[in-house]
Amino acid sequence: HGIVINRCIEEVTVKNTTIEECEKVGLGCNDGAKANFQNLTISACQSGIHANGALLKISDTTIQGCQGTALSVSWSNFVEQKIQLEGCTIEKCWKPIVAEGTYLQIVVPSSCIIEGCSGKNEPKAGAKIDWKDDPNNIHSIPVAPKTEPLTRRDNFNRFLKLLLGLGTEILAKVLRRAHKKSTGRNWGRGTGRYISNNMLDDRDRNRLGKSNLERLEDEDIESWDITLLTALLANSPGYIDEYSSDAEEA
């Protein structure tokens, strides 16, 4: 195993750590332990994170290349536990998430990327895995009601709604991936300020303008508009030019 936490009354924080090539579990957490995992990279282990009866917080963490399950959580307590995978990436593992227990919910927000896994998420014994972007969940795909034929103006209005709504969500995912490819850093809460301070020169900052710089430094990526996202991708730092194939794939 890489790191195993058992029966800790106080919350244990593990952050800014790389765990590689473990024969069994990269990170284990069991028997009532409380753990906060931040900005971790777990790769090429048999299983990524395995928790049994533990309280977890997981953010800005990458789990990749595991032969088994990336994240496996079993929860038999009668108190509800909700785990939100904020800013996490799960890729090229056998199964992304296995959750077991009636009072367990794992939330996969739009900031989380899951791709290249052979198997599907597996909720067991009443557990819930809330992933609205799950391509295997047919219930998440809305059925369009029968309507009258749309006019050109109707179609244009729909296009604008998609561009301004779903478009920013997709661009945010592309930006996270391209940033990690470029810097080797997982996207975190302070990444916008890091880009502003370390990856932009005076000309770039003037081009973005005061309002966009403030949003870049102080607001979460989920609130950025299409103007700021495209400026970072295409102009400065200009990730797309260097990593176009990754951007197209995302």
Disulfide bonds with the S-S distance in Angstrom:
none
